Each structure stands twice: as structure tokens, then as C-alpha cells.
Amino acid sequence: MPNLNIMKIARLKTFYYSKYFSFFIIIFLILGIISCKNLPTNSVFSTFITIKPNPAFGNIGQMITFTVQVTQPETNESIRIIWHSQNDTIASIDSGGVCELKEPGRILISAAAELSDGRVVAQDTALLYSENMYIEIYPRELHLHPNDTYQLYQLNDYPGTKTIWISSNTSIVTVDSLGFVKALDLGSAFNAAIVKYTSSNISCRDSIKVYVE
């Protein structure tokens, strides 16, 4: 038969060990909660910035103003935004986020949120397209009969842009949003395509002559 005294001692040891183990677990949990409460609220894990516009498009010689949206918890510490251009030869940016496009190319514009002690707590980047922007409509000249239709198309389709088609005389020809021309009456008119960036006022245009015979 098993020794009852040995079994009692074993059960007592198990009880005390489990009791002390539970005590240490509770202590570690309390310390963890206290340490989490003492974390700075402006840590890199709780502050975010978002650059707008992103992506950005523009013509050489144009100025584009970038802004940032800052998301952070309640804090008394001020944040300073530091701007940086990947290539100042293509486009430079000042401390206020105003970017000057100088040469054609595609670069990154970055922003960093910096605290008064120099710590960087958040970063973001935006893609910038610096273009010699132009378009061409094809065909360069169009001859139609009344009730004929024809779809024009454009060379150089820039991302982030919208094409606006216009007829100079809608009693002779009309053109819809997809570039489909419809001849209505005898005469001639200019059809123009205006390509406009949706994120800025930058645009370019081209036009062709349409004859209805």
C-alpha cells in the first residue's frame, strides 16, 4: 500500500508551489500593466501622418503644395513636419511643403513628424510625377458625312487625369465623354481634348478640325 504520509507531503508541496506560482503570475501581470501605462503617448506606435496629394502630378515649372494629416493621441508635445525630396534636381520642397518642379522625372517626397527633442515618431512618402505634359489627338483631321460617328483617341494617357472633350460648334458635330464624334450638319468645327489633373489645376489641350461634307 502506498505511504499516506508521503502522499500528504506531496499534495502539500503541490499546493504551495501552485500558490506561489499564481502569486508570481499576478505580480508580473501588474508590472506589465503599470509599464504599459507609463509608455509615452506620442510613441512611434501611436502617431501617424498621411501626405496629400499622393500621388501628385505636375508640369515642369509648376508649384505643388503638399500637406500632412497628423493622427496622434492627446498630448501636450508639439510636432514639427520635416520635408525632404528624393532628388532636388527634379523637384525641391521647402519647410512649408511647397514643391517646385524643375526637371522631368519620378521621385519620392517624404515627410517626418519630429518632436521637440528630435525624435522622429512617424513618416510617410508620396510619389511625385514631374512631366513635360502634352497630348495629341488622332486623327489630326476628320472628314465625315451627316449622321456618321467616329471615336477620337489621344496620345499620352497620364495617370490621375481626366479627359474633357469639347466641340466648338455642337450644331455641326458633338463629342461625348469617350471621344465619340457624331456629325449632325454640313460645316466644320474644332474638337478639343483637355487633359486635367484631378488633384490640381494643371492641364494641357489639343484640337483637330472636323469637316462634315
C-alpha positions in Angstrom: 0.0 0.0 0.0 1.2 3.5 -0.7 2.6 5.5 2.2 -0.1 8.0 3.2 2.3 10.4 4.8 4.4 10.7 1.6 1.2 11.4 -0.4 0.1 14.1 2.0 3.5 15.8 1.8 3.4 15.6 -2.0 0.0 17.2 -2.1 1.1 19.9 0.3 4.1 20.7 -1.8 2.0 20.8 -5.0 -0.5 23.2 -3.2 2.3 25.6 -2.0 4.1 25.6 -5.4 0.9 26.3 -7.3 0.1 29.1 -4.8 3.5 30.7 -5.2 3.3 30.3 -9.0 0.0 32.0 -9.1 1.3 34.8 -6.9 4.3 35.5 -9.3 2.0 35.4 -12.3 -0.2 38.1 -10.7 2.8 40.2 -9.9 4.1 40.0 -13.5 0.7 41.0 -14.9 0.5 44.0 -12.5 4.0 45.1 -13.5 3.1 44.7 -17.2 0.0 46.9 -16.8 2.0 49.6 -15.0 4.7 49.6 -17.6 2.2 49.9 -20.4 0.5 52.9 -18.7 3.9 54.6 -18.4 4.6 54.4 -22.1 4.7 57.8 -23.8 1.5 58.5 -25.6 3.5 60.1 -28.5 5.4 56.9 -29.3 6.0 55.8 -32.9 3.3 53.2 -32.5 0.5 55.8 -31.8 1.4 58.7 -34.1 0.7 58.6 -37.9 1.0 61.1 -40.7 -0.5 60.9 -44.2 0.8 63.1 -47.1 -1.7 64.6 -49.5 -1.9 64.5 -52.5 -0.4 61.1 -53.2 0.4 60.5 -56.0 1.0 64.0 -57.2 1.4 65.2 -60.9 2.5 68.4 -62.4 4.2 70.2 -65.3 7.8 71.5 -65.1 7.8 75.0 -63.6 4.7 74.4 -61.6 4.4 74.6 -57.8 2.6 71.9 -55.8 1.8 72.2 -52.1 1.9 69.1 -50.1 0.1 68.8 -46.7 0.0 66.2 -44.0 -2.8 64.8 -41.9 -1.5 64.0 -38.4 -3.2 61.4 -36.3 -2.0 61.2 -32.7 -3.4 60.7 -29.2 -3.9 63.6 -26.8 -0.5 65.0 -26.0 1.0 68.4 -25.0 4.1 67.9 -27.2 4.2 69.8 -30.4 5.1 68.0 -33.7 7.2 69.6 -36.5 7.0 68.3 -40.0 10.3 67.9 -41.8 10.0 67.7 -45.7 12.5 66.0 -47.9 12.9 65.5 -51.7 14.5 62.4 -53.1 16.1 64.4 -55.8 16.3 68.2 -55.6 17.4 68.4 -59.3 13.9 67.1 -60.3 11.9 68.8 -57.6 12.8 70.7 -54.4 10.5 71.2 -51.4 10.6 73.9 -48.7 9.8 73.7 -45.0 6.2 74.5 -45.7 5.6 71.6 -48.1 5.7 73.8 -51.3 7.4 71.8 -54.1 8.9 73.3 -57.2 9.1 71.0 -60.3 12.3 71.6 -62.2 13.1 68.6 -64.4 11.1 65.6 -65.8 11.2 62.5 -63.6 9.5 60.4 -60.9 10.7 60.8 -57.3 9.5 60.3 -53.7 8.6 63.2 -51.4 8.9 62.3 -47.7 7.6 63.9 -44.5 8.7 63.1 -41.0 7.0 64.1 -37.8 9.6 65.2 -35.3 9.2 66.0 -31.6 10.9 68.9 -29.8 13.7 66.6 -28.6 14.5 65.5 -32.1 12.8 62.1 -32.0 11.0 61.1 -35.3 7.7 59.4 -34.4 6.1 59.0 -37.8 7.0 59.1 -41.5 5.2 58.9 -44.9 6.1 59.2 -48.6 4.3 60.4 -51.7 5.1 59.7 -55.3 5.6 62.8 -57.5 5.5 62.8 -61.3 7.2 65.8 -62.9 6.2 65.9 -66.5 6.6 67.8 -69.8 2.9 67.3 -70.2 1.3 67.3 -73.6 -1.3 65.4 -75.6 -2.1 64.7 -79.3 -5.5 63.9 -80.8 -5.7 61.3 -83.6 -6.6 61.5 -86.4 -5.3 65.0 -86.9 -8.1 65.8 -89.3 -11.5 64.2 -89.7 -13.9 64.1 -92.7 -17.4 62.8 -92.0 -20.9 62.7 -93.6 -24.1 63.7 -91.6 -25.0 61.0 -89.1 -21.5 59.4 -89.2 -19.8 58.6 -85.9 -16.1 58.2 -85.2 -14.1 57.8 -82.0 -11.1 60.1 -81.4 -8.3 59.0 -79.3 -5.4 60.7 -77.6 -1.7 60.1 -77.3 -0.2 60.2 -73.7 -2.7 59.0 -71.2 -1.4 60.4 -67.8 -2.4 58.6 -64.7 -4.5 60.6 -62.3 -6.0 62.8 -65.1 -9.4 63.3 -66.6 -10.0 64.0 -70.3 -12.7 66.6 -71.2 -13.9 66.5 -74.9 -15.3 69.7 -76.4 -16.9 70.7 -79.7 -16.6 74.3 -80.9 -19.9 74.0 -82.7 -22.4 71.5 -81.4 -24.9 72.2 -84.2 -22.4 70.6 -86.6 -20.6 67.9 -84.5 -21.0 66.7 -81.0 -18.5 64.7 -78.9 -19.2 62.7 -75.8 -17.1 61.9 -72.8 -15.4 58.9 -74.5 -14.3 60.9 -77.6 -17.1 59.7 -79.9 -17.8 62.3 -82.6 -21.2 62.5 -84.3 -21.7 64.5 -87.4 -25.0 66.4 -87.5 -24.9 69.0 -90.2 -22.7 70.3 -93.0 -19.9 72.5 -92.0 -16.7 72.4 -90.0 -15.7 72.6 -86.3 -12.8 72.2 -83.9 -12.9 69.3 -81.5 -10.6 69.8 -78.5 -9.4 67.5 -75.8 -8.4 69.0 -72.4 -6.5 66.7 -70.1 -6.7 67.9 -66.5 -5.1 66.5 -63.3 -7.8 65.7 -60.8 -5.6 66.7 -57.9 -4.6 70.2 -59.2 -5.3 72.9 -61.8 -2.6 71.7 -64.2 -3.9 70.9 -67.6 -3.0 70.8 -71.3 -5.0 70.6 -74.5 -5.0 69.8 -78.2 -7.6 70.2 -81.0 -8.3 69.0 -84.5 -10.5 70.1 -87.4 -13.7 68.1 -88.2 -15.3 68.6 -91.6 -18.9 67.4 -92.3 -19.4 67.1 -96.0 
